[in-house]
């Protein structure tokens, strides 16, 4: 038994049919073998669509080390299935020590050991990699990643809420959302579309101005009477700033608890900090809420970002001399291929609010 045997299971084959961009990479890599001889550790949460990323690297000739970076009931069930195929899921530190290259999420591996090079896919991870002395390509900075941010994370929040709180309808709930970056903007748009009343809190005047242009009420995310009143009135508080521990560090914990709002973390790391226990945050504060889903992001929204992550590593491997120590963007031609292929495969997606940013009609 092996990873290759696992890839041929009916469930994985069906998943591949739903991910055309990754499927195209798997076919190309099987011919070109760009990762031949590489030992790559990945810290992606192990769900079926992220294992297509693993299949792409294996098709390209890599030895891939899986690790337990993100725990959830869904991931742990898949670990057991992988064990049936004699595929180990290693402790993250063990995977980091054994690999040359990292396909990293939230710099989980990079904070354990400095690799030869790494591809990172989250904004929080980029903040960490700015201090790690190796070449890094950030898939978070490409336009294709905005597909997931604008459409995927907000939709996933709605599904995760309905899974964990099925008895509590969302329609009409008052949401106070901290953060209006690439992902926060999408979360606000998708939750408003679902009938929630959304107020955006952000420390940045430019972000607040953008939210106001998009039709949201806004507040400065700093201690002030208006924010305290909004917290007391909120039914749900969503943290999606990309900054670990920021809410607990910048606001009194009693303010966040005062109205009995359900606290939600959609950041890659805990955005509430040590002042809050794990059971005070829906689904726990250590992982994003959507990581409780079998599909943390729907395939139509995650295909391009997952493919971007693999392409970032490919760029580092095939042209290593082009990248010195530091964080670099995904090559423009790779980003454009992702956008064009995504639109070709999903021509019906309504691009209102993001079409200009993507350069797509």
C-alpha positions as CSV (number, residue, x, y, z in Angstrom):
1,X,0.0,0.0,0.0
2,X,1.2,3.6,-0.7
3,X,0.2,7.1,-1.3
4,X,-0.3,6.2,-5.0
5,X,-2.8,3.5,-4.0
6,X,-4.6,6.0,-1.9
7,X,-4.9,8.4,-4.8
8,X,-6.6,5.7,-6.8
9,X,-9.4,5.2,-4.3
10,X,-12.9,6.1,-5.6
11,X,-13.2,9.1,-3.1
12,X,-10.0,10.6,-4.2
13,X,-10.7,10.1,-7.9
14,X,-14.0,11.8,-7.5
15,X,-12.3,14.7,-5.7
16,X,-9.9,15.1,-8.6
17,X,-12.7,15.4,-11.1
18,X,-13.9,18.4,-9.1
19,X,-10.5,20.2,-9.2
20,X,-9.6,20.8,-12.8
21,X,-6.7,23.1,-12.2
22,X,-4.9,20.7,-9.9
23,X,-5.8,17.9,-12.3
24,X,-4.0,19.7,-15.1
25,X,-1.0,20.2,-12.9
26,X,-0.9,16.5,-12.0
27,X,-1.0,15.5,-15.7
28,X,1.8,18.0,-16.6
29,X,4.0,17.1,-13.6
30,X,3.7,13.4,-14.5
31,X,5.4,14.2,-17.8
32,X,7.9,16.9,-16.7
33,X,8.8,15.7,-13.2
34,X,9.9,19.1,-11.9
35,X,10.2,17.9,-8.3
36,X,12.4,14.8,-9.0
37,X,14.5,13.9,-6.0
38,X,13.0,16.6,-3.7
39,X,11.8,15.8,-0.2
40,X,8.9,18.1,0.6
41,X,7.0,18.6,3.8
42,X,3.5,20.0,3.7
43,X,1.6,21.5,6.6
44,X,-1.8,21.7,4.8
45,X,-4.7,20.4,6.8
46,X,-5.2,16.9,5.5
47,X,-8.6,16.9,3.7
48,X,-9.4,15.4,0.4
49,X,-8.9,18.4,-1.7
50,X,-5.6,19.3,-0.1
51,X,-4.4,15.7,-0.8
52,X,-4.7,16.5,-4.5
53,X,-1.8,19.0,-3.9
54,X,0.2,16.1,-2.5
55,X,-0.7,14.0,-5.5
56,X,0.6,16.8,-7.8
57,X,4.0,16.8,-6.0
58,X,4.2,13.0,-6.0
59,X,3.4,13.0,-9.7
60,X,6.2,15.5,-10.2
61,X,8.7,13.2,-8.6
62,X,8.8,14.4,-5.0
63,X,8.8,12.4,-1.8
64,X,6.2,14.1,0.3
65,X,6.0,14.1,4.1
66,X,2.6,14.6,5.7
67,X,2.3,16.1,9.2
68,X,-0.3,16.8,11.9
69,X,0.0,20.6,11.7
70,X,-3.8,21.2,12.0
71,X,-6.0,18.9,14.0
72,X,-9.7,18.6,13.5
73,X,-12.2,15.7,13.6
74,X,-12.2,15.7,9.8
75,X,-8.4,15.6,9.5
76,X,-8.0,12.9,12.1
77,X,-10.5,10.7,10.3
78,X,-8.5,11.0,7.1
79,X,-5.2,10.2,9.0
80,X,-6.8,6.9,10.0
81,X,-7.7,6.2,6.4
82,X,-4.1,7.1,5.3
83,X,-2.8,4.7,7.9
84,X,-4.8,1.9,6.2
85,X,-2.5,2.5,3.2
86,X,0.6,2.6,5.3
87,X,1.0,6.3,4.8
88,X,2.3,8.0,8.0
89,X,1.2,11.3,9.3
90,X,4.3,12.6,11.1
91,X,4.6,15.0,14.0
92,X,5.1,18.4,12.4
93,X,8.6,18.8,14.0
94,X,9.7,15.4,12.5
95,X,8.4,16.4,9.1
96,X,10.2,19.7,9.3
97,X,13.5,18.1,10.3
98,X,13.4,15.5,7.4
99,X,12.5,17.8,4.5
100,X,14.4,20.1,2.2
101,X,11.5,22.1,1.0
102,X,8.3,23.3,2.7
103,X,4.8,23.7,1.2
104,X,3.8,25.6,4.3
105,X,0.6,27.0,5.8
106,X,0.9,29.6,8.5
107,X,4.7,29.0,8.6
108,X,4.1,26.0,10.9
109,X,7.1,24.2,9.5
110,X,9.3,27.3,8.9
111,X,9.0,28.2,12.6
112,X,10.5,24.9,13.5
113,X,13.4,24.8,11.0
114,X,14.7,26.9,8.2
115,X,14.3,25.0,4.9
116,X,16.2,25.4,1.6
117,X,13.1,27.2,0.3
118,X,9.4,27.4,1.0
119,X,6.1,28.3,-0.6
120,X,3.6,29.9,1.8
121,X,-0.1,30.4,1.3
122,X,-1.3,32.6,4.2
123,X,-0.8,36.2,5.1
124,X,0.0,35.2,8.7
125,X,2.6,32.8,7.4
126,X,4.2,35.5,5.3
127,X,4.6,37.7,8.4
128,X,6.6,34.8,10.0
129,X,8.7,34.1,6.8
130,X,9.8,37.7,6.6
131,X,12.0,36.8,9.6
132,X,13.2,33.4,8.3
133,X,16.4,33.4,6.2
134,X,15.3,31.4,3.2
135,X,13.8,32.1,-0.3
136,X,10.0,32.1,-0.1
137,X,7.3,32.5,-2.7
138,X,4.0,33.7,-1.3
139,X,0.9,32.3,-3.0
140,X,-1.1,34.6,-0.7
141,X,-0.1,37.7,-2.8
142,X,-1.4,36.4,-6.1
143,X,-4.7,37.5,-7.6
144,X,-5.8,33.8,-7.8
145,X,-5.8,33.6,-4.0
146,X,-8.4,36.3,-3.9
147,X,-10.9,33.9,-5.3
148,X,-10.8,31.9,-2.1
149,X,-10.7,35.0,0.1
150,X,-13.7,36.7,-1.6
151,X,-15.9,33.7,-2.2
152,X,-14.7,30.8,-0.2
153,X,-14.0,31.7,3.4
154,X,-17.3,33.5,4.0
155,X,-19.3,30.7,2.4
156,X,-17.4,28.2,4.6
157,X,-18.2,30.2,7.7
158,X,-21.9,29.8,6.9
159,X,-21.5,26.1,6.4
160,X,-19.4,25.6,9.5
161,X,-22.0,27.5,11.6
162,X,-24.8,25.4,10.3
163,X,-22.8,22.3,11.1
164,X,-21.9,23.3,14.6
165,X,-24.9,25.3,15.6
166,X,-27.7,23.8,13.5
167,X,-30.4,24.9,16.0
168,X,-29.5,28.6,15.7
169,X,-30.5,30.3,12.4
170,X,-28.2,33.0,11.1
171,X,-30.7,35.2,9.3
172,X,-30.8,38.7,10.9
173,X,-27.9,38.0,13.3
174,X,-25.8,41.1,14.2
175,X,-22.1,40.5,13.3
176,X,-19.2,42.6,14.4
177,X,-16.3,41.6,12.2
178,X,-12.7,42.6,12.9
179,X,-10.6,42.9,9.8
180,X,-11.3,44.0,6.2
181,X,-8.4,42.7,4.3
182,X,-8.6,40.3,1.3
183,X,-10.3,37.6,3.3
184,X,-12.3,39.9,5.7
185,X,-13.8,41.7,2.7
186,X,-15.1,38.4,1.3
187,X,-16.5,37.2,4.6
188,X,-18.4,40.5,5.1
189,X,-19.9,40.3,1.5
190,X,-20.9,36.6,1.9
191,X,-22.4,37.0,5.3
192,X,-24.4,40.1,4.3
193,X,-25.6,38.2,1.3
194,X,-26.9,35.5,3.6
195,X,-29.0,38.0,5.6
196,X,-26.7,38.9,8.5
197,X,-26.2,42.6,9.6
198,X,-22.5,43.2,9.4
199,X,-20.4,46.0,11.0
200,X,-16.8,46.1,10.2
201,X,-14.1,47.1,12.7
202,X,-10.6,47.8,11.4
203,X,-7.6,49.7,12.7
204,X,-6.8,51.1,9.2
205,X,-8.6,54.2,7.9
206,X,-8.2,53.0,4.3
207,X,-9.7,49.6,5.2
208,X,-12.7,51.3,6.9
209,X,-13.1,53.7,3.9
210,X,-13.2,50.6,1.6
211,X,-15.8,48.9,3.8
212,X,-17.9,52.1,3.8
213,X,-17.7,52.2,0.0
214,X,-18.9,48.7,-0.1
215,X,-21.9,49.6,2.1
216,X,-20.9,48.5,5.5
217,X,-21.1,50.4,8.8
218,X,-17.6,50.7,10.3
219,X,-15.8,51.3,13.6
220,X,-12.2,51.9,14.5
221,X,-10.9,48.6,16.0
222,X,-9.4,50.5,19.0
223,X,-10.8,51.0,22.5
224,X,-13.6,53.6,22.2
225,X,-17.2,53.8,23.5
226,X,-18.8,53.1,20.2
227,X,-16.9,49.8,19.8
228,X,-17.8,48.8,23.4
229,X,-21.5,49.4,22.6
230,X,-21.2,47.4,19.4
231,X,-19.6,44.5,21.2
232,X,-22.5,44.4,23.7
233,X,-25.0,44.4,20.9
234,X,-23.4,41.8,18.7
235,X,-24.7,38.3,18.3
236,X,-21.4,37.1,16.6
237,X,-17.9,38.4,16.7
238,X,-15.7,37.3,13.8
239,X,-11.9,37.7,13.9
240,X,-10.3,37.7,10.5
241,X,-7.4,40.2,10.8
242,X,-4.5,37.9,10.0
243,X,-2.8,39.0,13.3
244,X,-2.3,36.4,16.0
245,X,-3.7,37.4,19.4
246,X,-4.7,40.8,18.3
247,X,-8.1,41.0,19.8
248,X,-7.1,40.0,23.3
249,X,-4.0,42.3,23.1
250,X,-5.9,45.4,22.0
251,X,-9.2,45.1,23.7
252,X,-10.3,44.3,27.3
253,X,-11.5,40.7,27.4
254,X,-14.6,41.8,29.3
255,X,-15.6,43.9,26.4
256,X,-15.6,40.9,24.1
257,X,-17.6,38.8,26.6
258,X,-20.0,41.5,27.7
259,X,-22.9,40.8,25.3
260,X,-22.6,37.1,25.2
261,X,-21.7,37.1,21.5
262,X,-20.5,33.9,19.9
263,X,-16.8,34.3,19.2
264,X,-15.4,33.0,15.9
265,X,-11.9,32.7,14.6
266,X,-11.4,32.7,10.9
267,X,-7.7,33.5,11.0
268,X,-4.9,31.0,10.3
269,X,-3.9,31.4,14.0
270,X,-5.7,32.2,17.2
271,X,-6.6,35.9,17.0
272,X,-8.1,36.1,20.5
273,X,-5.0,35.2,22.5
274,X,-4.3,33.8,26.0
275,X,-7.0,35.9,27.7
276,X,-9.5,33.5,26.2
277,X,-9.9,29.7,26.7
278,X,-10.4,27.4,23.8
279,X,-14.0,26.7,24.7
280,X,-14.9,30.4,24.6
281,X,-14.5,30.4,20.8
282,X,-16.8,28.4,18.5
283,X,-15.0,25.2,17.4
284,X,-11.9,26.2,19.4
285,X,-9.6,29.2,18.8
286,X,-6.5,27.2,17.6
287,X,-7.8,26.6,14.0
288,X,-10.1,28.5,11.7
289,X,-13.7,27.6,12.1
290,X,-14.0,26.2,8.6
291,X,-11.3,23.6,9.4
292,X,-14.2,21.6,11.0
293,X,-15.6,21.0,7.5
294,X,-14.8,18.1,5.2
295,X,-14.3,20.7,2.6
296,X,-12.9,23.7,4.5
297,X,-13.4,25.7,1.2
298,X,-15.6,24.5,-1.7
299,X,-13.5,23.1,-4.5
300,X,-14.6,25.8,-7.0
301,X,-13.1,28.4,-4.8
302,X,-10.0,26.6,-3.5
303,X,-8.8,24.9,-6.8
304,X,-6.9,28.0,-8.0
305,X,-5.3,28.9,-4.6
306,X,-4.2,25.3,-4.0
307,X,-2.7,25.2,-7.5
308,X,-1.0,28.5,-6.9
309,X,0.7,27.1,-3.8
310,X,2.1,24.2,-5.8
311,X,3.2,26.5,-8.6
312,X,5.0,28.7,-6.1
313,X,7.1,25.7,-5.1
314,X,7.6,24.7,-8.7
315,X,9.0,28.2,-9.5
316,X,11.5,27.9,-6.6
317,X,12.6,24.4,-7.8
318,X,13.0,25.0,-11.5
319,X,14.7,28.4,-11.2
320,X,16.4,28.6,-7.8
321,X,19.0,31.2,-8.8
322,X,16.2,33.7,-9.4
323,X,15.2,33.8,-5.7
324,X,17.4,35.1,-2.9
325,X,16.6,35.1,0.7
326,X,13.2,36.9,1.3
327,X,9.6,36.8,0.3
328,X,8.8,36.9,-3.4
329,X,5.5,37.0,-5.4
330,X,4.2,34.2,-7.6
331,X,5.4,34.7,-11.2
332,X,2.8,36.8,-13.1
333,X,2.5,34.2,-15.9
334,X,1.5,31.5,-13.4
335,X,-1.0,33.8,-11.8
336,X,-2.6,34.6,-15.1
337,X,-2.8,31.0,-16.1
338,X,-4.7,30.2,-12.9
339,X,-7.2,33.0,-13.4
340,X,-7.8,32.2,-17.1
341,X,-8.3,28.5,-16.3
342,X,-10.5,29.1,-13.3
343,X,-12.8,31.4,-15.4
344,X,-12.9,28.9,-18.2
345,X,-14.0,26.1,-15.8
346,X,-16.5,28.2,-13.8
347,X,-17.8,30.8,-16.3
348,X,-21.1,31.2,-14.4
349,X,-19.6,32.7,-11.2
350,X,-20.9,36.1,-10.4
351,X,-17.9,38.4,-10.2
352,X,-19.7,41.5,-8.9
353,X,-17.3,43.2,-6.4
354,X,-14.2,41.4,-7.5
355,X,-14.1,41.1,-11.3
356,X,-11.9,44.2,-11.8
357,X,-9.4,43.0,-9.2
358,X,-9.1,39.6,-10.9
359,X,-9.0,41.2,-14.4
360,X,-11.8,39.0,-15.5
361,X,-15.2,39.7,-16.9
